[in-house]
Amino acid sequence: MSAHGVEEIPVCSVSAGPRSPEWKERLKEEYISLIAYISQNKRSDKEWFKIESNPEGTAWKGRCWYIHEMVKYEFQLLFDIPPTYPLTPIELRLPELDGKTSKMYRYGAAKRERTEKR
């Protein structure tokens, strides 16, 4: 995405997490930014994910994909908004890739170690 493209996405101004009374306002800003980003991707034919949240906006799920040499690789995408967001980053999970490598994917080493101890 170009610098110009980033400028088109509204910046969130409310600093609030799920425990904050201002969370609904922050969530509204997040949705506005997300809609702008998705619309921009659609216009440039660069879509790579679809997501939806629970009513509280704290648990998200969807699909993400990557096309390499005309082959589409698609994965389930999950993430939760941490209680201390936006100070704590969101951790994306791709369950199909868990355990594939300890360096790249969530729980890779821990899952493998638990299996080896059995």
N, C-alpha and C positions, 0 to 999 in steps of 0.2 A: 504494500500500500504506500502510495506516495505521501509526502508531507502535506500536500494539498488535500488529499483524501482524509487524512487524520483531522485536519481543521474542520471538516464538515460534520464531524461527530461531536455532539454536545458533551461538554465536560460536566461531571457531577460536582455540585457545589456543597451539598449537605454531607457532612462527615458523621455518619451514623451507622451503627450495626444493628443486627436483629434484636438486641436487648434494649436499644434506645427508643425513646418516645418518638423520635424523628425518623424511625425506620421506614414508615410508609412513604414519607416524602423522598427519602433516599432511593427506595425501591422504584418509585415513579420515575426518578431521574435515570436510574439504571435501565429501565424499560425503554425510555425515550432514546438513550444512547444506543442500546442494543438494536432497536428498530432501525435507527439511522444506519448503523453498521451493516445490518443484514440487507437493507434496501440498496446500499452502495454496492455490496457484493453481488446482488442480483443484477443490477444495472451493468456491471462489468463482467458478468458471467463467471464469477469467482466464488460461488457458494461453496462452503465446506462443512457446514454444520446446521443442525436444527435442534433447538432445545425448548423445553417448557419447564415451568416451575410449579411447586405446590402453591396453594393460595397465600401462604405467608411469605413466599419468595425466599425461603431458606434452603430448600432442597430442589435441585435441578437435575433433569435427565434429558437425554436426547441421543442423537447420532452424529458422528463426524466422519468424514471420509477424505481420502487422498487418492488421486489418480496418477498412476505411474506406468508409463509405457502401455497406455490404453487399458490398463487393468484397474478397476476401482476397488480399493480396500476400505471397508466400512467397519466402524467400531461403535459400541455403546459408549456414551459419554455420561459421566455422573459427577456431580460436585455438590457440596454443601457450603453454605455461607457460614464462616466461623463466627462465633459470638463477638469476637473482637475485630471483625471486619469494619472498616477498610485498613486498619493497622496490620492485620494478619492477612497474608495473601490466600487466595482460594487455591485449593489443591484439586486439580483435575484428575479423574480416575478413568482409565480405559480398561475395564475388567478383562477383556479378551487378551490383553497384553501382560497382565499380572504374572509374575514369575518367569517371564521370557528372558530377562537380563536384570541383574541386581543393580546395574548402573543407571538404567534408563527408566524403569517402570516401577510404580509404587508397589511396595511389599515384595519385590522380587527376591531379595536376599532373605528376608525374614520368612517368607513362605517356604523357600527351598530349605532353609535350616530346620524348620519345624518338621518338614517331611523327612529329612535325613536322620533326625533323632529318633524317629519311630521304629 
